[in-house]
């Protein structure tokens, strides 16, 4: 399924008027026939968990407002309506750069957790290394290859995003497990007085340390991005009016998890908090069952990222196909093209993970720019077309701000 030049979509009723035929094709024969009514069976709960895995930001409201006004069925279609072919291509390229970068970082973190990492001259053993010792089969490259073949690849075979709702629900549950364990450990150590007061202000001694503060920007920007999945989720909802409650519920859920994780993670480790806080969970925490809790935290979060991976990969594949084959029939009906579009990015991610694991310093500026352009700027761009249907006073202020 490509995402460019989708026709105006029709308003859906809150109830289905006929059941879904399991033998019917997933998508129409030609791209020109793609619309909102291709699938109406996704549940509210499944959509919440899908959106939760990529997290939302308030600019989505503008995106939805402009899409409704212009009757656009995709983000690429919205940009194409506003700025023509150039706008659509720019959006697709931005999605590719952003999502490939995100997936590479996910794989680096998974490799760090399972196979270990070194930071500031200190080696932090991975879970598998701690359990079985250092062997060729628990080295980073082999572990990531096995993860790609037996976890990522099967999940990538699904052709509807709602098919990932159960794995998304599990990923959110695993993130909550990580949070609950972290909060519990912190509270226990606070009660026994073994946690020192952490430093509340950054230690800025020179320009290098000052500029290092801004490396948090890409993390914050990425944490509130899922714009590329909004249309796919909205298109599959049983009731299209539920998309705003889905957005708000996902935002509240994920904001709570991340805020609590950051507060209690920093309280627990203080000045010793590493860039990847998971690497801190390889030491004696000074409480009973410390080793077991460390492993539970790291395994739960690594599994969480594995299940989030296909949600981020879904729009990457969709936009890559739209960029390379804008006029072809939907790739869900072309199995060979579907396989090639799936295998290609996976190979690049494996190679990129191997190269960038030693060169993460190049990611912050590259990442924050690619993230902010399509999600925060693009969502306000349709206002610049000056159509009255796109604006009221509140939305005008929001668009100007974006």
C-alpha positions in Angstrom: 0.0 0.0 0.0 1.5 3.3 -1.0 0.6 6.5 0.8 0.7 9.2 -1.9 -2.2 10.9 -3.6 -5.0 9.0 -1.8 -8.4 10.2 -2.8 -10.7 12.1 -0.4 -12.1 9.8 2.3 -15.7 9.3 3.1 -17.1 9.9 6.6 -17.7 6.6 8.4 -20.6 5.7 10.6 -20.0 4.6 14.1 -21.4 1.2 13.4 -20.5 -1.2 10.6 -23.2 -1.9 8.1 -21.8 -5.2 6.9 -19.4 -7.8 8.2 -15.8 -8.2 6.9 -15.5 -10.8 4.3 -12.3 -12.8 5.1 -11.9 -13.9 1.5 -12.1 -10.3 0.2 -8.8 -8.7 -0.8 -7.1 -6.5 1.9 -6.9 -3.6 -0.4 -8.3 -2.5 -3.8 -6.6 -3.4 -7.0 -5.3 0.0 -7.8 -3.9 2.8 -5.6 -6.5 5.2 -6.9 -9.2 3.1 -5.2 -7.7 3.3 -1.7 -10.0 5.0 0.9 -11.0 5.0 4.5 -13.4 2.1 4.2 -10.9 -0.6 3.3 -11.0 -2.0 6.8 -13.3 -1.0 9.8 -12.6 -3.8 12.3 -10.0 -2.6 14.7 -11.0 -2.2 18.3 -10.5 0.9 20.6 -8.3 -1.0 23.0 -6.0 -2.3 20.3 -5.7 1.1 18.8 -4.7 2.6 22.1 -1.9 0.1 22.6 -0.7 0.6 19.1 -0.5 4.3 19.5 1.0 4.0 22.9 4.1 2.2 21.6 5.1 5.2 19.5 3.6 7.9 21.7 1.7 11.0 20.8 1.9 14.8 20.9 -0.7 17.4 20.7 0.2 18.4 17.1 -1.7 15.2 16.1 -4.9 17.1 16.7 -3.9 19.5 14.0 -3.0 16.6 11.7 -6.4 15.1 12.2 -8.2 18.4 11.8 -6.4 19.1 8.5 -7.0 15.5 7.3 -10.7 15.7 8.1 -11.0 19.0 6.3 -9.1 17.9 3.2 -10.5 14.4 3.3 -7.0 12.9 3.2 -6.5 9.2 4.0 -2.8 9.4 4.8 -0.1 11.8 6.0 1.5 11.6 2.6 -1.9 12.4 1.0 -2.3 15.4 3.2 1.1 16.8 2.3 0.4 16.0 -1.4 -2.8 17.9 -1.3 -1.1 20.9 0.4 2.2 21.0 -1.5 1.9 18.5 -4.4 4.3 15.8 -5.3 7.3 17.6 -3.7 5.6 17.8 -0.3 4.6 14.1 -0.4 8.2 13.0 -1.3 9.7 15.2 1.4 7.4 13.7 4.0 8.2 10.1 2.9 12.0 10.7 2.9 11.7 12.2 6.4 9.8 9.1 7.6 12.5 6.8 6.2 15.4 8.7 7.8 13.7 9.1 11.1 12.4 5.5 11.4 15.6 3.9 10.2 17.5 5.9 12.9 15.0 4.9 15.6 15.2 1.2 14.6 19.0 1.2 14.6 19.0 2.7 18.1 16.5 0.1 19.3 18.7 -2.7 18.0 21.8 -1.1 19.7 19.9 -1.0 23.0 18.8 -4.6 22.6 22.3 -5.6 21.9 23.6 -3.7 24.9 21.1 -5.4 27.2 21.6 -8.9 26.0 25.3 -8.9 25.0 26.8 -6.1 27.1 28.3 -2.7 26.4 31.4 -0.7 27.4 31.1 2.9 28.7 33.9 5.2 30.0 36.3 2.3 30.1 34.0 0.1 32.1 32.4 -3.0 30.7 28.7 -3.7 31.6 27.9 -7.3 31.1 24.8 -8.3 29.2 22.1 -10.6 30.5 23.3 -13.6 28.4 26.9 -12.9 29.2 26.1 -12.8 32.9 24.1 -16.1 32.7 26.3 -18.2 30.5 29.7 -16.4 30.3 31.2 -15.0 27.1 30.6 -17.2 24.0 30.3 -16.6 20.3 26.6 -17.4 20.3 25.8 -14.5 22.8 27.9 -11.9 21.0 26.0 -8.8 19.8 26.0 -9.6 16.0 24.7 -13.2 16.5 22.1 -12.2 19.0 20.7 -9.4 16.8 20.7 -11.8 13.8 18.6 -14.4 15.7 16.3 -11.6 17.0 15.8 -10.3 13.5 15.0 -13.8 12.1 12.8 -15.1 14.8 11.1 -12.0 16.4 11.2 -9.1 14.0 10.6 -11.0 10.7 7.5 -12.9 11.8 5.9 -9.7 13.1 6.8 -7.9 9.9 4.6 -10.3 7.9 1.4 -8.7 9.2 -0.2 -6.4 6.6 -2.6 -4.5 9.0 -1.4 -2.5 11.9 -4.3 -3.7 14.1 -2.8 -7.2 13.8 0.0 -6.0 16.1 -2.4 -4.8 18.8 -1.7 -7.8 21.0 2.0 -7.5 20.8 1.7 -3.8 21.4 -0.4 -4.5 24.5 2.3 -6.9 25.7 5.0 -4.3 25.1 3.2 -1.7 27.2 2.7 -4.3 30.0 6.5 -5.0 29.9 7.2 -1.3 30.2 5.0 -1.1 33.2 6.8 -4.1 34.7 10.1 -2.3 34.2 8.6 0.8 35.9 7.1 -1.1 38.8 10.4 -2.9 39.6 12.3 0.4 39.4 9.9 2.2 41.7 9.9 -0.7 44.1 13.7 -0.8 44.4 13.9 3.0 44.8 11.3 3.1 47.6 13.0 0.2 49.4 16.3 2.0 49.3 14.8 5.3 50.3 13.3 3.7 53.3 16.6 2.1 54.4 18.4 5.3 53.8 20.9 4.0 51.2 20.2 6.6 48.6 22.1 9.9 48.6 20.5 13.1 47.5 21.1 13.4 43.8 22.5 16.5 42.1 19.5 18.5 40.9 21.3 20.9 38.4 23.6 19.9 35.6 27.4 20.3 36.0 28.3 22.9 33.4 32.0 23.7 33.4 32.8 24.5 29.8 31.2 24.9 26.4 31.5 21.1 25.7 29.5 20.3 28.8 27.0 23.0 27.9 26.4 21.7 24.4 26.1 18.2 25.8 22.9 19.3 27.5 21.2 19.5 24.1 21.8 15.8 23.4 18.6 15.3 25.3 16.6 17.1 22.6 16.4 14.2 20.2 15.3 11.9 23.0 12.5 14.2 24.0 11.5 14.8 20.4 11.5 11.1 19.5 9.5 10.2 22.7 6.5 12.2 21.4 6.3 11.0 17.8 3.8 8.7 16.2 2.3 10.9 13.6 3.3 8.4 10.9 1.0 5.8 12.4 -2.0 8.0 13.1 -3.7 7.6 9.7 -3.1 3.8 9.6 -4.7 3.4 13.0 -7.5 5.8 12.2 -8.3 4.1 8.9 -8.7 0.7 10.7 -10.8 1.9 13.7 -14.3 0.5 13.9 -15.5 4.0 14.9 -13.6 6.9 13.4 -14.8 9.2 16.2 -12.7 7.3 18.7 -9.4 8.5 17.3 -9.2 11.6 19.6 -9.9 9.5 22.8 -7.3 7.1 21.5 -4.7 9.9 21.2 -5.5 11.3 24.6 -5.5 7.9 26.4 -2.2 6.9 24.7 -0.6 10.3 25.6 -1.7 10.1 29.3 -0.5 6.4 29.6 2.9 6.9 28.0 3.6 10.3 29.6 2.9 8.7 33.0 5.3 5.8 32.3 8.1 8.0 31.0 7.8 10.6 33.8 7.8 8.0 36.5 10.7 6.1 35.0 12.8 9.2 34.7 12.1 10.4 38.3 12.7 7.1 40.0 15.5 6.0 37.7 17.4 9.2 38.6 16.6 8.9 42.3 17.9 5.3 42.3 21.3 5.9 40.5 21.8 9.7 41.0 25.0 11.1 39.5 25.9 7.6 38.3 23.0 7.4 35.9 24.3 6.4 32.5 23.0 7.6 29.1 21.3 4.1 28.8 19.9 3.6 32.2 19.5 -0.1 31.5 23.3 -0.4 31.7 23.0 0.6 35.4 21.1 -2.6 36.2 24.2 -4.8 36.1 25.5 -3.9 39.6 24.6 -4.9 43.2 21.7 -2.8 44.1 22.2 -3.4 47.8 18.9 -5.2 48.4 17.8 -8.8 48.5 17.4 -10.6 45.2 19.4 -7.8 43.5 20.7 -10.0 40.6 17.2 -11.4 39.9 15.6 -7.9 39.8 18.4 -6.6 37.6 17.8 -9.4 35.1 14.0 -8.9 35.3 14.3 -5.2 34.5 16.7 -5.6 31.6 14.9 -8.6 30.0 11.5 -6.9 30.3 12.7 -3.7 28.6 14.6 -5.6 25.9 11.4 -7.6 25.1 9.5 -4.3 25.2 11.7 -2.9 22.5 11.5 -6.0 20.4 7.7 -5.8 20.4 7.7 -2.0 19.6 10.0 -2.6 16.7 7.4 -3.8 14.2 5.1 -0.8 15.0 7.9 1.6 13.9 8.8 -0.6 11.0 5.3 -0.6 9.6 5.3 3.1 8.4 8.9 2.7 7.2 7.9 0.0 4.8 4.8 1.8 3.8 6.5 5.0 2.9 9.5 3.3 1.2 7.0 1.5 -1.1 5.2 4.8 -1.7 8.5 6.5 -2.6 9.8 3.8 -4.9 6.5 2.7 -6.5 4.0 5.6 -6.3 1.9 4.3 -9.1 2.0 0.6 -8.6 -0.8 -1.5 -7.2 -0.7 -1.8 -3.3 2.2 -3.9 -2.3 -0.1 -6.0 -0.1 -1.2 -7.6 -3.3 2.3 -8.0 -4.7 3.9 -10.6 -2.5 7.3 -10.4 -4.1 7.5 -6.6 -3.7 6.2 -6.9 -0.2 9.0 -9.3 0.7 11.7 -7.2 -0.9 10.5 -4.0 0.7 10.6 -5.9 4.1 14.0 -7.5 3.7 15.8 -4.5 2.4 15.4 -2.2 5.5 16.1 -5.2 7.8 19.5 -5.7 6.1 20.3 -2.0 6.4 19.3 -1.9 10.1 21.6 -4.8 10.9 24.5 -3.2 9.1 23.7 0.2 10.5 23.5 -1.2 14.0 27.0 -2.7 13.7 28.5 0.5 12.4 26.7 3.1 14.6 27.1 1.2 17.8 30.5 2.8 18.0 29.4 6.1 16.5 26.3 7.2 18.4 27.7 10.7 18.6 26.5 11.4 15.1 22.9 10.6 15.9 21.7 13.6 18.1 21.7 16.4 15.5 20.8 14.2 12.6 18.0 12.6 14.6 16.5 15.7 16.2 16.3 17.5 12.8 14.7 14.6 11.0 12.2 14.1 13.8 11.2 17.8 14.2 10.7 18.4 10.5 8.0 15.9 9.6 6.1 15.8 12.8 6.1 19.3 14.3 6.6 21.5 11.2 4.6 19.4 8.7 1.5 19.2 10.9 1.2 22.9 10.8 2.2 23.4 7.2 -1.3 23.0 5.6 -2.4 26.2 7.4 0.0 28.1 5.1 -2.3 27.3 2.2 -4.7 29.8 3.6 -7.9 27.8 3.3 -10.6 28.8 5.7 -11.5 25.2 6.3 -8.1 24.7 7.9 -8.3 27.4 10.6 -9.9 28.9 13.6 -8.3 31.1 16.1 -7.0 28.3 18.4 -5.6 26.3 15.4 -4.0 29.4 13.9 -2.0 30.0 17.1 -1.0 26.3 17.2 0.1 26.3 13.5 2.2 29.5 13.9 3.8 28.0 17.0 4.7 24.7 15.2 
